[in-house]
Amino acid sequence: MPCTAKGPAALPRADLLLTRMGRIGMTASIVESASRLPDRSLRLLDAIHLAAALVLGEELHAIVTYDKRLAGVAEAHHLPVDSPGAAVDA
């Protein structure tokens, strides 16, 4: 069920959602990969997020972001993108 509450009331539910997500450590190779991504419009942390997702390959269920720029670049790399609770653009 998507989290649609806003503000402080949404925080406990966000915590529960985060416990179901996998995490990987940031390594020097991920940072180097991020610096070599061809799309220079990405901010540093978004590039690291994308590089980590690319390392996971087929193991990646979805890259979770609410940033349209990161989502667009991830989709261009054929990565599944999810924004739980976000309104769908018509």
C-alpha positions in Angstrom: 0.0 0.0 0.0 1.5 3.4 -1.0 2.3 5.9 1.7 0.2 9.0 0.8 0.3 10.9 4.1 2.4 14.1 4.2 4.5 15.7 6.8 5.5 14.2 10.2 2.6 11.7 10.2 4.3 9.9 7.2 7.6 9.3 8.9 6.7 6.1 10.8 5.4 4.6 7.6 8.5 5.7 5.7 10.6 3.9 8.4 8.7 0.7 7.8 9.2 1.0 4.1 12.9 1.5 4.5 13.2 -1.8 6.5 12.1 -3.7 3.4 14.7 -2.1 1.1 18.1 -3.5 0.5 21.2 -1.4 0.8 24.7 -1.7 -0.6 27.8 0.0 0.6 29.4 2.8 -1.3 32.7 1.7 -2.6 35.5 3.5 -4.5 34.5 1.6 -7.6 30.9 2.9 -7.4 32.1 6.5 -6.9 34.5 6.0 -9.9 31.6 4.6 -12.0 29.4 7.6 -11.0 32.1 10.0 -12.2 32.2 8.3 -15.6 28.5 8.4 -16.3 27.9 10.2 -19.6 24.9 12.3 -18.3 26.5 15.4 -16.8 23.1 16.8 -15.7 23.0 14.4 -12.7 24.0 15.8 -9.3 26.8 13.9 -7.5 24.6 11.9 -5.1 22.2 11.1 -7.8 25.1 9.8 -10.0 26.2 7.6 -7.1 22.7 6.3 -6.6 22.5 5.4 -10.3 26.0 3.8 -10.4 25.0 1.6 -7.4 21.8 0.6 -9.1 23.7 -0.3 -12.3 26.1 -2.5 -10.3 23.2 -4.5 -9.0 22.0 -5.3 -12.6 19.3 -7.9 -12.6 19.2 -8.1 -8.8 17.7 -4.6 -8.8 13.9 -4.6 -8.2 13.6 -0.8 -8.6 15.5 2.4 -8.1 13.4 4.5 -5.7 13.4 8.2 -6.4 11.1 11.2 -6.5 13.7 13.2 -8.6 12.5 13.4 -12.2 16.0 14.0 -13.6 17.3 10.9 -11.9 14.2 8.9 -12.9 14.7 9.9 -16.5 18.3 8.9 -16.6 17.6 5.6 -14.8 14.9 4.8 -17.3 17.3 5.7 -20.2 19.6 3.0 -18.7 16.6 0.6 -18.7 16.4 0.5 -14.9 13.0 0.1 -13.2 12.0 3.2 -11.3 9.5 3.5 -8.5 8.2 6.5 -6.6 5.9 5.0 -3.9 2.9 7.2 -3.2 3.7 9.8 -5.9 0.9 11.1 -8.0 0.9 9.7 -11.5 1.2 12.4 -14.2 -1.6 12.3 -16.7 
